[in-house]
Amino acid sequence: MLHEAESRLVCSRAGCRADAAWNVNWRNPRIHTADRVKVWLACDEHRQYLYDYLTTRSFPVIVTPLDEHVDSVPDSTVQHPATGPA
């Protein structure tokens, strides 16, 4: 049986132990096809930080609520977490 701390979904930002509320769906288009989705988890505080980190590297990103999953991240996808598609 998992302990409560082991079953929590926590933010992927280094050093953060806050509960995750968002999926930051992304991929590196130089090495992955659109259907290879990598996911970082984000709390409310670090959602924008993780989004900015990936988009400054020209990675396509889609931010979704924790319970919403995506099957692909197309090259043209850059979705701002606060306002929707860019």
VEXVOPA-149588 format. One line per 10 residues: number of its first residue (from 1); their letters; for each residue x, y, z of C-alpha. Coordinates in pm, 1 decimal, always signed. Each point is the difference from the previous one (the first is absolute). Layout:
NUM	a	X Y Z ~ ...
***
This chain:
1	mlheaesrlv	+0.0 +0.0 +0.0 ~ +129.9 +346.0 -89.7 ~ +50.2 +258.2 +267.5 ~ -191.9 +324.2 -47.5 ~ +318.0 +192.9 -87.5 ~ +88.6 -254.4 -271.4 ~ -341.6 +26.1 -167.9 ~ -9.4 +381.9 -20.3 ~ +59.7 +163.6 -335.6 ~ +251.8 +277.8 +60.6
11	csragcrada	+132.7 +284.0 -211.4 ~ +296.1 -82.7 -227.6 ~ +181.5 +328.7 +77.2 ~ +325.6 -80.8 +176.6 ~ -40.5 +28.5 +375.4 ~ -377.2 +49.0 -9.2 ~ -213.3 -242.1 +202.8 ~ -336.6 +166.5 -66.8 ~ -292.8 -199.4 -134.6 ~ -21.3 -0.5 -378.0
21	awnvnwrnpr	-304.6 +158.6 -165.2 ~ +117.4 +10.2 -364.0 ~ +152.1 -218.8 -271.7 ~ +265.1 +175.5 -203.6 ~ -7.8 -213.8 -317.3 ~ +301.5 +47.6 -225.3 ~ +250.0 -160.1 -232.8 ~ +332.2 +69.4 -166.5 ~ -86.8 +18.1 -372.1 ~ +359.3 -68.2 -101.5
31	ihtadrvkvw	-15.3 -353.5 +141.9 ~ -369.1 -87.4 +57.5 ~ -303.0 -29.6 -226.7 ~ -321.2 +185.6 +92.3 ~ -146.1 -308.2 +169.7 ~ +291.2 -24.2 +248.1 ~ -131.8 +211.1 +286.1 ~ +212.2 +68.1 +304.7 ~ -177.2 +131.7 +309.9 ~ +125.4 +210.3 +285.3
41	lacdehrqyl	-231.7 +68.2 +290.3 ~ -42.8 +354.3 +127.4 ~ -149.5 +172.3 +300.5 ~ -176.0 +334.1 -49.2 ~ +315.2 +190.9 +96.3 ~ +233.6 -174.8 -248.7 ~ -234.0 -57.3 -296.8 ~ +121.4 +314.2 -179.3 ~ +366.0 -63.5 +88.2 ~ -3.1 -349.6 -152.5
51	ydylttrsfp	-192.8 +122.4 -305.3 ~ +250.3 +283.5 -55.6 ~ +296.9 -234.6 +48.9 ~ -123.4 -227.7 -279.9 ~ -122.5 +264.2 -244.6 ~ +327.1 +195.6 +15.7 ~ +158.4 -319.5 -135.1 ~ -256.2 -3.3 -284.3 ~ -171.4 -314.3 +126.8 ~ -371.6 -30.4 -76.0
61	vivtpldehv	-201.2 +10.4 +323.8 ~ -360.2 -54.4 +105.7 ~ -97.6 +68.4 +361.8 ~ -306.3 -187.7 +122.7 ~ -171.2 -57.7 +333.9 ~ +138.7 -299.2 +185.4 ~ -289.3 -227.2 -97.7 ~ +14.6 +87.4 -372.9 ~ +243.5 -187.2 -222.8 ~ +111.5 +59.9 -358.6
71	dsvpdstvqh	+100.4 -256.6 -262.6 ~ +233.9 +222.1 -199.4 ~ +179.8 +332.8 +3.3 ~ +26.0 +130.4 -359.8 ~ +291.6 +221.4 -106.2 ~ -218.7 +308.3 -24.8 ~ -138.4 -40.1 +351.7 ~ +91.3 +263.8 +252.8 ~ -282.8 +44.6 +245.5 ~ +38.3 +269.4 +261.4
81	patgpa	-118.5 -143.0 +331.6 ~ -196.8 +307.2 +103.7 ~ -162.6 +105.8 -326.3 ~ -31.3 -312.6 -216.6 ~ +157.7 -53.7 -343.6 ~ +258.8 +257.0 -103.7
***
